[in-house]
Amino acid sequence: MTPAGPPQPADESMTTLVPEPRRRVFRRLTIGGRLVDFAWRWAQRLVFHPSPASFYAWRRWVLRFFGAKVHASVVIHRSVRIIHPWNLILDEAVVVLHGVVLDCQAPVTIGAGTRISQLTHLCTATHSYEQRHMPIIGRPISIGSRCWLAADVFVGCGVNIGDGSVLGARSSVFRDVPPGVVMAGTPAKLIRHDPTVERVPAQP
């Protein structure tokens, strides 16, 4: 029997290169920022979510304690999940219903009289997928006055929604929405202009 020789190197043309796993880099917080974030996570679990359904004033106070700017007339459901509330601004008569996610890694501003229906997700952060470690990038979201975001709407980072606009149920929005329109779909498309919307007078 002929003894086996030393192992031969594999044909490079047949070699499959396994890419190195990508390491996702999340936004770094200072020590103080981490402590505040830790405190908020526990406050949300222990005093925000368990609060009685009608305790809107209590939940407004908790949000203000953690730096949010919340008008005294805001109605916010106890099941709303908020990330970094110190970046949140809720104007007069805003209504935020159950199961809404407000991801405020960048500022989120919601104008007066706007209604955010159940299970809607406002997401201010995305990953820079073109970079190896895909770091998180935050871009603010601004929603105008007298808007209605119907059930299960997704609003992507950096989106501005004009006054009086309506987004149909389960719409996904990744670009700015002009004022006074009705949009629906994924991605959301213009359904019609709404002539009944009260226009905000232009500033001089």
Biotite code that builds the C-alpha atoms (Angstrom):
import biotite.structure as struc

atoms = struc.array([
    struc.Atom([0.000, 0.000, 0.000], chain_id="A", res_id=1, res_name="MET", atom_name="CA", element="C"),
    struc.Atom([1.366, 3.377, -0.908], chain_id="A", res_id=2, res_name="THR", atom_name="CA", element="C"),
    struc.Atom([1.693, 5.592, 2.191], chain_id="A", res_id=3, res_name="PRO", atom_name="CA", element="C"),
    struc.Atom([-0.452, 8.695, 2.148], chain_id="A", res_id=4, res_name="ALA", atom_name="CA", element="C"),
    struc.Atom([1.486, 11.871, 1.523], chain_id="A", res_id=5, res_name="GLY", atom_name="CA", element="C"),
    struc.Atom([1.136, 15.165, 3.363], chain_id="A", res_id=6, res_name="PRO", atom_name="CA", element="C"),
    struc.Atom([-2.253, 16.864, 3.010], chain_id="A", res_id=7, res_name="PRO", atom_name="CA", element="C"),
    struc.Atom([-2.502, 18.952, -0.089], chain_id="A", res_id=8, res_name="GLN", atom_name="CA", element="C"),
    struc.Atom([-3.795, 22.557, 0.080], chain_id="A", res_id=9, res_name="PRO", atom_name="CA", element="C"),
    struc.Atom([-7.345, 22.967, -1.125], chain_id="A", res_id=10, res_name="ALA", atom_name="CA", element="C"),
    struc.Atom([-7.959, 24.456, -4.520], chain_id="A", res_id=11, res_name="ASP", atom_name="CA", element="C"),
    struc.Atom([-8.468, 28.173, -3.960], chain_id="A", res_id=12, res_name="GLU", atom_name="CA", element="C"),
    struc.Atom([-11.149, 28.216, -6.623], chain_id="A", res_id=13, res_name="SER", atom_name="CA", element="C"),
    struc.Atom([-13.173, 25.761, -4.549], chain_id="A", res_id=14, res_name="MET", atom_name="CA", element="C"),
    struc.Atom([-12.698, 27.528, -1.240], chain_id="A", res_id=15, res_name="THR", atom_name="CA", element="C"),
    struc.Atom([-15.759, 29.278, 0.214], chain_id="A", res_id=16, res_name="THR", atom_name="CA", element="C"),
    struc.Atom([-14.868, 32.348, 2.194], chain_id="A", res_id=17, res_name="LEU", atom_name="CA", element="C"),
    struc.Atom([-17.052, 32.787, 5.266], chain_id="A", res_id=18, res_name="VAL", atom_name="CA", element="C"),
    struc.Atom([-17.489, 36.483, 6.024], chain_id="A", res_id=19, res_name="PRO", atom_name="CA", element="C"),
    struc.Atom([-16.663, 37.734, 9.479], chain_id="A", res_id=20, res_name="GLU", atom_name="CA", element="C"),
    struc.Atom([-19.824, 38.295, 11.528], chain_id="A", res_id=21, res_name="PRO", atom_name="CA", element="C"),
    struc.Atom([-20.775, 41.950, 11.683], chain_id="A", res_id=22, res_name="ARG", atom_name="CA", element="C"),
    struc.Atom([-20.791, 43.576, 15.077], chain_id="A", res_id=23, res_name="ARG", atom_name="CA", element="C"),
    struc.Atom([-23.599, 46.076, 15.489], chain_id="A", res_id=24, res_name="ARG", atom_name="CA", element="C"),
    struc.Atom([-22.508, 49.180, 17.316], chain_id="A", res_id=25, res_name="VAL", atom_name="CA", element="C"),
    struc.Atom([-25.227, 50.872, 19.349], chain_id="A", res_id=26, res_name="PHE", atom_name="CA", element="C"),
    struc.Atom([-25.170, 54.505, 20.311], chain_id="A", res_id=27, res_name="ARG", atom_name="CA", element="C"),
    struc.Atom([-22.802, 55.066, 23.190], chain_id="A", res_id=28, res_name="ARG", atom_name="CA", element="C"),
    struc.Atom([-24.040, 56.877, 26.270], chain_id="A", res_id=29, res_name="LEU", atom_name="CA", element="C"),
    struc.Atom([-22.052, 58.618, 28.962], chain_id="A", res_id=30, res_name="THR", atom_name="CA", element="C"),
    struc.Atom([-22.062, 57.121, 32.441], chain_id="A", res_id=31, res_name="ILE", atom_name="CA", element="C"),
    struc.Atom([-24.678, 59.669, 33.460], chain_id="A", res_id=32, res_name="GLY", atom_name="CA", element="C"),
    struc.Atom([-26.745, 58.869, 30.373], chain_id="A", res_id=33, res_name="GLY", atom_name="CA", element="C"),
    struc.Atom([-26.600, 55.164, 31.149], chain_id="A", res_id=34, res_name="ARG", atom_name="CA", element="C"),
    struc.Atom([-27.775, 55.757, 34.701], chain_id="A", res_id=35, res_name="LEU", atom_name="CA", element="C"),
    struc.Atom([-30.705, 57.880, 33.533], chain_id="A", res_id=36, res_name="VAL", atom_name="CA", element="C"),
    struc.Atom([-31.605, 55.314, 30.872], chain_id="A", res_id=37, res_name="ASP", atom_name="CA", element="C"),
    struc.Atom([-31.452, 52.533, 33.478], chain_id="A", res_id=38, res_name="PHE", atom_name="CA", element="C"),
    struc.Atom([-33.667, 54.538, 35.844], chain_id="A", res_id=39, res_name="ALA", atom_name="CA", element="C"),
    struc.Atom([-36.187, 55.215, 33.089], chain_id="A", res_id=40, res_name="TRP", atom_name="CA", element="C"),
    struc.Atom([-36.391, 51.553, 32.082], chain_id="A", res_id=41, res_name="ARG", atom_name="CA", element="C"),
    struc.Atom([-37.305, 50.598, 35.642], chain_id="A", res_id=42, res_name="TRP", atom_name="CA", element="C"),
    struc.Atom([-39.653, 53.562, 36.086], chain_id="A", res_id=43, res_name="ALA", atom_name="CA", element="C"),
    struc.Atom([-41.451, 52.543, 32.907], chain_id="A", res_id=44, res_name="GLN", atom_name="CA", element="C"),
    struc.Atom([-41.882, 49.008, 34.229], chain_id="A", res_id=45, res_name="ARG", atom_name="CA", element="C"),
    struc.Atom([-42.772, 49.865, 37.811], chain_id="A", res_id=46, res_name="LEU", atom_name="CA", element="C"),
    struc.Atom([-44.719, 53.147, 37.772], chain_id="A", res_id=47, res_name="VAL", atom_name="CA", element="C"),
    struc.Atom([-45.696, 53.941, 34.156], chain_id="A", res_id=48, res_name="PHE", atom_name="CA", element="C"),
    struc.Atom([-47.064, 50.708, 32.699], chain_id="A", res_id=49, res_name="HIS", atom_name="CA", element="C"),
    struc.Atom([-48.815, 49.482, 35.900], chain_id="A", res_id=50, res_name="PRO", atom_name="CA", element="C"),
    struc.Atom([-50.605, 52.809, 36.484], chain_id="A", res_id=51, res_name="SER", atom_name="CA", element="C"),
    struc.Atom([-54.439, 52.771, 36.254], chain_id="A", res_id=52, res_name="PRO", atom_name="CA", element="C"),
    struc.Atom([-55.852, 53.475, 32.804], chain_id="A", res_id=53, res_name="ALA", atom_name="CA", element="C"),
    struc.Atom([-57.260, 56.890, 33.732], chain_id="A", res_id=54, res_name="SER", atom_name="CA", element="C"),
    struc.Atom([-54.083, 58.183, 35.439], chain_id="A", res_id=55, res_name="PHE", atom_name="CA", element="C"),
    struc.Atom([-53.049, 60.399, 32.529], chain_id="A", res_id=56, res_name="TYR", atom_name="CA", element="C"),
    struc.Atom([-51.791, 63.178, 34.803], chain_id="A", res_id=57, res_name="ALA", atom_name="CA", element="C"),
    struc.Atom([-49.536, 60.722, 36.629], chain_id="A", res_id=58, res_name="TRP", atom_name="CA", element="C"),
    struc.Atom([-47.995, 59.467, 33.399], chain_id="A", res_id=59, res_name="ARG", atom_name="CA", element="C"),
    struc.Atom([-47.504, 63.040, 32.170], chain_id="A", res_id=60, res_name="ARG", atom_name="CA", element="C"),
    struc.Atom([-45.684, 63.828, 35.421], chain_id="A", res_id=61, res_name="TRP", atom_name="CA", element="C"),
    struc.Atom([-43.421, 60.766, 35.089], chain_id="A", res_id=62, res_name="VAL", atom_name="CA", element="C"),
    struc.Atom([-42.500, 61.757, 31.550], chain_id="A", res_id=63, res_name="LEU", atom_name="CA", element="C"),
    struc.Atom([-41.747, 65.337, 32.596], chain_id="A", res_id=64, res_name="ARG", atom_name="CA", element="C"),
    struc.Atom([-39.591, 64.040, 35.446], chain_id="A", res_id=65, res_name="PHE", atom_name="CA", element="C"),
    struc.Atom([-37.430, 62.305, 32.831], chain_id="A", res_id=66, res_name="PHE", atom_name="CA", element="C"),
    struc.Atom([-37.162, 65.394, 30.655], chain_id="A", res_id=67, res_name="GLY", atom_name="CA", element="C"),
    struc.Atom([-40.073, 65.097, 28.211], chain_id="A", res_id=68, res_name="ALA", atom_name="CA", element="C"),
    struc.Atom([-42.049, 68.212, 27.298], chain_id="A", res_id=69, res_name="LYS", atom_name="CA", element="C"),
    struc.Atom([-45.682, 67.204, 27.701], chain_id="A", res_id=70, res_name="VAL", atom_name="CA", element="C"),
    struc.Atom([-48.704, 69.535, 27.609], chain_id="A", res_id=71, res_name="HIS", atom_name="CA", element="C"),
    struc.Atom([-51.201, 69.290, 30.464], chain_id="A", res_id=72, res_name="ALA", atom_name="CA", element="C"),
    struc.Atom([-53.955, 68.091, 28.104], chain_id="A", res_id=73, res_name="SER", atom_name="CA", element="C"),
    struc.Atom([-52.054, 65.121, 26.622], chain_id="A", res_id=74, res_name="VAL", atom_name="CA", element="C"),
    struc.Atom([-53.701, 61.696, 26.823], chain_id="A", res_id=75, res_name="VAL", atom_name="CA", element="C"),
    struc.Atom([-51.205, 58.838, 26.791], chain_id="A", res_id=76, res_name="ILE", atom_name="CA", element="C"),
    struc.Atom([-52.030, 55.184, 27.353], chain_id="A", res_id=77, res_name="HIS", atom_name="CA", element="C"),
    struc.Atom([-50.186, 53.206, 30.011], chain_id="A", res_id=78, res_name="ARG", atom_name="CA", element="C"),
    struc.Atom([-49.007, 50.552, 27.495], chain_id="A", res_id=79, res_name="SER", atom_name="CA", element="C"),
    struc.Atom([-47.088, 53.063, 25.361], chain_id="A", res_id=80, res_name="VAL", atom_name="CA", element="C"),
    struc.Atom([-43.399, 52.145, 25.139], chain_id="A", res_id=81, res_name="ARG", atom_name="CA", element="C"),
    struc.Atom([-40.973, 55.052, 25.060], chain_id="A", res_id=82, res_name="ILE", atom_name="CA", element="C"),
    struc.Atom([-37.228, 55.015, 24.482], chain_id="A", res_id=83, res_name="ILE", atom_name="CA", element="C"),
    struc.Atom([-35.318, 58.085, 25.727], chain_id="A", res_id=84, res_name="HIS", atom_name="CA", element="C"),
    struc.Atom([-38.308, 60.235, 26.806], chain_id="A", res_id=85, res_name="PRO", atom_name="CA", element="C"),
    struc.Atom([-36.078, 63.293, 27.252], chain_id="A", res_id=86, res_name="TRP", atom_name="CA", element="C"),
    struc.Atom([-36.210, 63.668, 23.447], chain_id="A", res_id=87, res_name="ASN", atom_name="CA", element="C"),
    struc.Atom([-40.028, 63.715, 23.340], chain_id="A", res_id=88, res_name="LEU", atom_name="CA", element="C"),
    struc.Atom([-42.309, 66.761, 22.830], chain_id="A", res_id=89, res_name="ILE", atom_name="CA", element="C"),
    struc.Atom([-46.103, 66.325, 22.983], chain_id="A", res_id=90, res_name="LEU", atom_name="CA", element="C"),
    struc.Atom([-48.159, 69.443, 22.288], chain_id="A", res_id=91, res_name="ASP", atom_name="CA", element="C"),
    struc.Atom([-51.698, 70.359, 23.356], chain_id="A", res_id=92, res_name="GLU", atom_name="CA", element="C"),
    struc.Atom([-54.444, 67.702, 23.112], chain_id="A", res_id=93, res_name="ALA", atom_name="CA", element="C"),
    struc.Atom([-52.181, 64.992, 21.668], chain_id="A", res_id=94, res_name="VAL", atom_name="CA", element="C"),
    struc.Atom([-53.609, 61.472, 22.074], chain_id="A", res_id=95, res_name="VAL", atom_name="CA", element="C"),
    struc.Atom([-51.308, 58.431, 22.093], chain_id="A", res_id=96, res_name="VAL", atom_name="CA", element="C"),
    struc.Atom([-53.184, 55.116, 22.265], chain_id="A", res_id=97, res_name="LEU", atom_name="CA", element="C"),
    struc.Atom([-52.238, 51.641, 23.455], chain_id="A", res_id=98, res_name="HIS", atom_name="CA", element="C"),
    struc.Atom([-49.270, 49.713, 22.155], chain_id="A", res_id=99, res_name="GLY", atom_name="CA", element="C"),
    struc.Atom([-47.615, 52.707, 20.485], chain_id="A", res_id=100, res_name="VAL", atom_name="CA", element="C"),
    struc.Atom([-43.798, 52.693, 20.365], chain_id="A", res_id=101, res_name="VAL", atom_name="CA", element="C"),
    struc.Atom([-42.039, 56.062, 20.516], chain_id="A", res_id=102, res_name="LEU", atom_name="CA", element="C"),
    struc.Atom([-38.368, 55.408, 19.771], chain_id="A", res_id=103, res_name="ASP", atom_name="CA", element="C"),
    struc.Atom([-36.874, 58.791, 20.666], chain_id="A", res_id=104, res_name="CYS", atom_name="CA", element="C"),
    struc.Atom([-33.182, 58.150, 20.113], chain_id="A", res_id=105, res_name="GLN", atom_name="CA", element="C"),
    struc.Atom([-33.460, 61.429, 18.201], chain_id="A", res_id=106, res_name="ALA", atom_name="CA", element="C"),
    struc.Atom([-36.072, 64.132, 18.928], chain_id="A", res_id=107, res_name="PRO", atom_name="CA", element="C"),
    struc.Atom([-39.755, 63.325, 18.319], chain_id="A", res_id=108, res_name="VAL", atom_name="CA", element="C"),
    struc.Atom([-42.191, 66.250, 18.117], chain_id="A", res_id=109, res_name="THR", atom_name="CA", element="C"),
    struc.Atom([-45.959, 65.746, 17.859], chain_id="A", res_id=110, res_name="ILE", atom_name="CA", element="C"),
    struc.Atom([-48.136, 68.796, 17.188], chain_id="A", res_id=111, res_name="GLY", atom_name="CA", element="C"),
    struc.Atom([-51.364, 69.936, 18.805], chain_id="A", res_id=112, res_name="ALA", atom_name="CA", element="C"),
    struc.Atom([-54.492, 67.855, 18.303], chain_id="A", res_id=113, res_name="GLY", atom_name="CA", element="C"),
    struc.Atom([-52.712, 64.941, 16.645], chain_id="A", res_id=114, res_name="THR", atom_name="CA", element="C"),
    struc.Atom([-53.928, 61.403, 17.316], chain_id="A", res_id=115, res_name="ARG", atom_name="CA", element="C"),
    struc.Atom([-51.540, 58.432, 17.281], chain_id="A", res_id=116, res_name="ILE", atom_name="CA", element="C"),
    struc.Atom([-53.609, 55.239, 17.058], chain_id="A", res_id=117, res_name="SER", atom_name="CA", element="C"),
    struc.Atom([-52.816, 51.831, 18.528], chain_id="A", res_id=118, res_name="GLN", atom_name="CA", element="C"),
    struc.Atom([-49.656, 49.898, 17.645], chain_id="A", res_id=119, res_name="LEU", atom_name="CA", element="C"),
    struc.Atom([-48.111, 52.759, 15.662], chain_id="A", res_id=120, res_name="THR", atom_name="CA", element="C"),
    struc.Atom([-44.305, 52.867, 15.701], chain_id="A", res_id=121, res_name="HIS", atom_name="CA", element="C"),
    struc.Atom([-42.269, 56.059, 15.392], chain_id="A", res_id=122, res_name="LEU", atom_name="CA", element="C"),
    struc.Atom([-38.636, 55.039, 14.848], chain_id="A", res_id=123, res_name="CYS", atom_name="CA", element="C"),
    struc.Atom([-35.939, 57.720, 14.814], chain_id="A", res_id=124, res_name="THR", atom_name="CA", element="C"),
    struc.Atom([-32.979, 55.347, 14.435], chain_id="A", res_id=125, res_name="ALA", atom_name="CA", element="C"),
    struc.Atom([-31.544, 53.192, 11.684], chain_id="A", res_id=126, res_name="THR", atom_name="CA", element="C"),
    struc.Atom([-28.307, 51.314, 11.026], chain_id="A", res_id=127, res_name="HIS", atom_name="CA", element="C"),
    struc.Atom([-25.716, 52.608, 8.588], chain_id="A", res_id=128, res_name="SER", atom_name="CA", element="C"),
    struc.Atom([-25.568, 49.299, 6.695], chain_id="A", res_id=129, res_name="TYR", atom_name="CA", element="C"),
    struc.Atom([-22.823, 50.537, 4.365], chain_id="A", res_id=130, res_name="GLU", atom_name="CA", element="C"),
    struc.Atom([-20.350, 50.573, 7.255], chain_id="A", res_id=131, res_name="GLN", atom_name="CA", element="C"),
    struc.Atom([-18.869, 47.336, 8.500], chain_id="A", res_id=132, res_name="ARG", atom_name="CA", element="C"),
    struc.Atom([-20.192, 47.500, 12.065], chain_id="A", res_id=133, res_name="HIS", atom_name="CA", element="C"),
    struc.Atom([-23.512, 49.136, 11.116], chain_id="A", res_id=134, res_name="MET", atom_name="CA", element="C"),
    struc.Atom([-23.565, 51.927, 13.715], chain_id="A", res_id=135, res_name="PRO", atom_name="CA", element="C"),
    struc.Atom([-26.892, 53.472, 14.669], chain_id="A", res_id=136, res_name="ILE", atom_name="CA", element="C"),
    struc.Atom([-27.809, 56.816, 13.121], chain_id="A", res_id=137, res_name="ILE", atom_name="CA", element="C"),
    struc.Atom([-30.581, 58.924, 14.638], chain_id="A", res_id=138, res_name="GLY", atom_name="CA", element="C"),
    struc.Atom([-32.751, 61.390, 12.703], chain_id="A", res_id=139, res_name="ARG", atom_name="CA", element="C"),
    struc.Atom([-35.648, 63.373, 14.235], chain_id="A", res_id=140, res_name="PRO", atom_name="CA", element="C"),
    struc.Atom([-39.323, 62.831, 13.454], chain_id="A", res_id=141, res_name="ILE", atom_name="CA", element="C"),
    struc.Atom([-41.764, 65.745, 13.337], chain_id="A", res_id=142, res_name="SER", atom_name="CA", element="C"),
    struc.Atom([-45.542, 65.322, 13.121], chain_id="A", res_id=143, res_name="ILE", atom_name="CA", element="C"),
    struc.Atom([-47.644, 68.433, 12.588], chain_id="A", res_id=144, res_name="GLY", atom_name="CA", element="C"),
    struc.Atom([-50.901, 69.554, 14.165], chain_id="A", res_id=145, res_name="SER", atom_name="CA", element="C"),
    struc.Atom([-54.290, 67.876, 13.655], chain_id="A", res_id=146, res_name="ARG", atom_name="CA", element="C"),
    struc.Atom([-52.821, 64.745, 12.065], chain_id="A", res_id=147, res_name="CYS", atom_name="CA", element="C"),
    struc.Atom([-54.168, 61.226, 12.413], chain_id="A", res_id=148, res_name="TRP", atom_name="CA", element="C"),
    struc.Atom([-51.924, 58.194, 12.247], chain_id="A", res_id=149, res_name="LEU", atom_name="CA", element="C"),
    struc.Atom([-54.269, 55.212, 12.069], chain_id="A", res_id=150, res_name="ALA", atom_name="CA", element="C"),
    struc.Atom([-53.588, 51.782, 13.553], chain_id="A", res_id=151, res_name="ALA", atom_name="CA", element="C"),
    struc.Atom([-50.190, 50.121, 13.103], chain_id="A", res_id=152, res_name="ASP", atom_name="CA", element="C"),
    struc.Atom([-48.530, 52.883, 11.077], chain_id="A", res_id=153, res_name="VAL", atom_name="CA", element="C"),
    struc.Atom([-44.732, 52.852, 10.828], chain_id="A", res_id=154, res_name="PHE", atom_name="CA", element="C"),
    struc.Atom([-42.899, 56.180, 10.518], chain_id="A", res_id=155, res_name="VAL", atom_name="CA", element="C"),
    struc.Atom([-39.214, 55.954, 9.627], chain_id="A", res_id=156, res_name="GLY", atom_name="CA", element="C"),
    struc.Atom([-36.398, 58.145, 10.869], chain_id="A", res_id=157, res_name="CYS", atom_name="CA", element="C"),
    struc.Atom([-36.067, 61.669, 9.563], chain_id="A", res_id=158, res_name="GLY", atom_name="CA", element="C"),
    struc.Atom([-39.702, 61.915, 8.376], chain_id="A", res_id=159, res_name="VAL", atom_name="CA", element="C"),
    struc.Atom([-41.689, 65.161, 8.650], chain_id="A", res_id=160, res_name="ASN", atom_name="CA", element="C"),
    struc.Atom([-45.489, 64.956, 8.428], chain_id="A", res_id=161, res_name="ILE", atom_name="CA", element="C"),
    struc.Atom([-47.350, 68.138, 7.550], chain_id="A", res_id=162, res_name="GLY", atom_name="CA", element="C"),
    struc.Atom([-50.328, 69.612, 9.405], chain_id="A", res_id=163, res_name="ASP", atom_name="CA", element="C"),
    struc.Atom([-53.695, 67.937, 8.932], chain_id="A", res_id=164, res_name="GLY", atom_name="CA", element="C"),
    struc.Atom([-52.446, 64.835, 7.137], chain_id="A", res_id=165, res_name="SER", atom_name="CA", element="C"),
    struc.Atom([-53.874, 61.338, 7.560], chain_id="A", res_id=166, res_name="VAL", atom_name="CA", element="C"),
    struc.Atom([-51.983, 58.040, 7.288], chain_id="A", res_id=167, res_name="LEU", atom_name="CA", element="C"),
    struc.Atom([-54.127, 54.959, 6.712], chain_id="A", res_id=168, res_name="GLY", atom_name="CA", element="C"),
    struc.Atom([-53.908, 51.827, 8.839], chain_id="A", res_id=169, res_name="ALA", atom_name="CA", element="C"),
    struc.Atom([-50.709, 49.783, 8.455], chain_id="A", res_id=170, res_name="ARG", atom_name="CA", element="C"),
    struc.Atom([-49.053, 52.378, 6.259], chain_id="A", res_id=171, res_name="SER", atom_name="CA", element="C"),
    struc.Atom([-45.273, 52.702, 6.200], chain_id="A", res_id=172, res_name="SER", atom_name="CA", element="C"),
    struc.Atom([-43.799, 56.160, 5.700], chain_id="A", res_id=173, res_name="VAL", atom_name="CA", element="C"),
    struc.Atom([-40.156, 56.755, 4.805], chain_id="A", res_id=174, res_name="PHE", atom_name="CA", element="C"),
    struc.Atom([-40.393, 60.179, 3.137], chain_id="A", res_id=175, res_name="ARG", atom_name="CA", element="C"),
    struc.Atom([-41.818, 63.535, 4.144], chain_id="A", res_id=176, res_name="ASP", atom_name="CA", element="C"),
    struc.Atom([-45.596, 63.900, 3.939], chain_id="A", res_id=177, res_name="VAL", atom_name="CA", element="C"),
    struc.Atom([-47.030, 67.255, 2.777], chain_id="A", res_id=178, res_name="PRO", atom_name="CA", element="C"),
    struc.Atom([-49.806, 68.958, 4.758], chain_id="A", res_id=179, res_name="PRO", atom_name="CA", element="C"),
    struc.Atom([-53.463, 68.169, 4.169], chain_id="A", res_id=180, res_name="GLY", atom_name="CA", element="C"),
    struc.Atom([-53.158, 64.832, 2.373], chain_id="A", res_id=181, res_name="VAL", atom_name="CA", element="C"),
    struc.Atom([-54.450, 61.297, 2.885], chain_id="A", res_id=182, res_name="VAL", atom_name="CA", element="C"),
    struc.Atom([-51.869, 58.568, 2.304], chain_id="A", res_id=183, res_name="MET", atom_name="CA", element="C"),
    struc.Atom([-51.938, 54.792, 2.682], chain_id="A", res_id=184, res_name="ALA", atom_name="CA", element="C"),
    struc.Atom([-49.974, 51.683, 1.759], chain_id="A", res_id=185, res_name="GLY", atom_name="CA", element="C"),
    struc.Atom([-46.446, 50.351, 2.055], chain_id="A", res_id=186, res_name="THR", atom_name="CA", element="C"),
    struc.Atom([-44.701, 52.526, 1.136], chain_id="A", res_id=187, res_name="PRO", atom_name="CA", element="C"),
    struc.Atom([-47.446, 55.108, 1.647], chain_id="A", res_id=188, res_name="ALA", atom_name="CA", element="C"),
    struc.Atom([-48.860, 56.671, -1.513], chain_id="A", res_id=189, res_name="LYS", atom_name="CA", element="C"),
    struc.Atom([-51.086, 59.678, -2.020], chain_id="A", res_id=190, res_name="LEU", atom_name="CA", element="C"),
    struc.Atom([-54.792, 58.844, -1.927], chain_id="A", res_id=191, res_name="ILE", atom_name="CA", element="C"),
    struc.Atom([-56.180, 62.354, -2.123], chain_id="A", res_id=192, res_name="ARG", atom_name="CA", element="C"),
    struc.Atom([-55.772, 65.914, -1.004], chain_id="A", res_id=193, res_name="HIS", atom_name="CA", element="C"),
    struc.Atom([-58.159, 66.917, 1.753], chain_id="A", res_id=194, res_name="ASP", atom_name="CA", element="C"),
    struc.Atom([-59.677, 70.329, 1.015], chain_id="A", res_id=195, res_name="PRO", atom_name="CA", element="C"),
    struc.Atom([-61.412, 70.397, 4.410], chain_id="A", res_id=196, res_name="THR", atom_name="CA", element="C"),
    struc.Atom([-58.142, 70.742, 6.298], chain_id="A", res_id=197, res_name="VAL", atom_name="CA", element="C"),
    struc.Atom([-57.757, 74.075, 8.031], chain_id="A", res_id=198, res_name="GLU", atom_name="CA", element="C"),
    struc.Atom([-54.553, 75.569, 6.682], chain_id="A", res_id=199, res_name="ARG", atom_name="CA", element="C"),
    struc.Atom([-52.040, 77.183, 8.983], chain_id="A", res_id=200, res_name="VAL", atom_name="CA", element="C"),
    struc.Atom([-51.422, 80.792, 7.876], chain_id="A", res_id=201, res_name="PRO", atom_name="CA", element="C"),
    struc.Atom([-47.948, 81.360, 6.470], chain_id="A", res_id=202, res_name="ALA", atom_name="CA", element="C"),
    struc.Atom([-45.531, 83.171, 8.727], chain_id="A", res_id=203, res_name="GLN", atom_name="CA", element="C"),
    struc.Atom([-44.325, 86.549, 7.489], chain_id="A", res_id=204, res_name="PRO", atom_name="CA", element="C"),
])
